[in-house]
Amino acid sequence: MDGKNIVESRLDPARAAYDAIVPAGEPWIHEIRKGQVFRIVDVEGNQAADTLFYNTHDYEDRYSAQDTIRAQANIYLTTGTKLISSKGNVLLTIVADTCGRHDTLGGACAMESNMVRYAIEKRHMHACRQSFLKAVIGWGEGFEKRDITHNINFFMNVPVTLEGKLTFEDGVSGPGKYVEMRAEMDVLAVISNCPQLNNPCNAYNPTPIRTLIWNPVG
Ligand SMILES: [Zn+2]
């Protein structure tokens, strides 16, 4: 990682139209309208914010990791990345980033993967897929398990080795680091503030994140 991706925002949190804290391990769901700017803050550092995006007007049109990676010919997400949907639309563009790199290869933790990766008795531990389900089922609109597809892991460090191996490492993020994106269309954002206790994506210690939304300027 080099410094050129680090771009600070000029937006003032005091002027945000929306400002909330998402407690450790909790889900969050909210619509972001075209032109609004959405920021996620890693309040205490080393937290993973697993995130899904949907086109508000067509929920089958949703964030696609594959299309996003191909469009920018890079596996890491940072300033300038256009988040592409499964139907080829640009959902949002990352416009500021003080962390510098975000993962979209590692997927979200699930009860099943917790058992495979760690131990059978981890089955009952809370995982991102449960948080996603809780959020979208609460939202209504006919969402179900099969609607939980590709996700972004904001603030999560999953470097890929020269041999193509995925490695889950301690976070590159830190207290107060943030990522900010402009909605290019009306989107529904769903976050699982990762409750994982078994891998270093959040330093084994889930902490709060903060979400802010600004209305378009001018
Ligand atoms: Zn997780």
Residues whose N, C-alpha, C, O or C-beta is under 5 A from the ligand:
A	BS01	ZN	A108 C109 C128 C194 P195 Q196
